Amino acid sequence: MRKLFSKILLPICLMISSFSVMAADINTKNPYTMIQQVADQTFARFKADQSKIKADPNYLKTIITDELLPYVDYKYASYMVLGRNLRSSSKSQRTAFVTSFKDYLISTYATAFTAYTDQQVKFSPAKDFSNQKIVTVPVQVISGGRPPINISFKVRKLKNGTWKVFDLVAEGVSLLQSKQSEIGGLIQRQGLDSVIKMLSEKAKAPIQAAAETK
């Protein structure tokens, strides 16, 4: 599963549109527009900071934190991963788990960015979402001569009317469901505090350049 998602998570880093977008211009009231604009904003930063990234691949974590994290509902995703363990956890454990899972996601996405090359992305036309609370935004990653990779971003509507991403589904495999199974099992065997510590340690691991990644 780890190898599968190291391959699957790469496409999240391959979304490029045509123009630079400033953070203040992101339309969080439209899930389809938001996905395209956030992708553009992230890659504008990614391209501008290539010298910093080459000098220190860990700088990718800064880009993820600045450009992607504001549009990811990591608290909701964390609670979904906790699943039935949520009720038996204390408030302090929940807070610690959300923080460690957030940092783990940042590290995971930053690692995926190391393999970025200028693949093309085809966004599907927007659909009517006026009566929806959860929307799936599909895209295709197109890379020279290879079959396109199908990806879907699952986005949920918040009480204030804005939308945030909470899951990535690549070729039918859900990141959230995968982590629910993996981490849920670890909690049962090792305990929540142990898993929180493990996620924090993984999040602190240095990012390796693509040539060094196995």
PEFEN-V68916 format. One line per field, one symbol per residue. phi: phi as a letter, one per 20 degrees, with the letter a starting at -180 (. if undefined). A space follows every 50 residues. Layout:
phi->???
This chain:
phi->.fffffeffggfedecdecfcfgfefeeecfffggffffffffffgffdg fffffbgffgffffffddggddeffffffffflffffeeefffffffgff fgfffgffffffffefcffecdefffdfdgdddccddeccedcineffee ccdecdeefenecbfcbcdclndefffffgfffgffffednffffgffff fffefffefgfefe
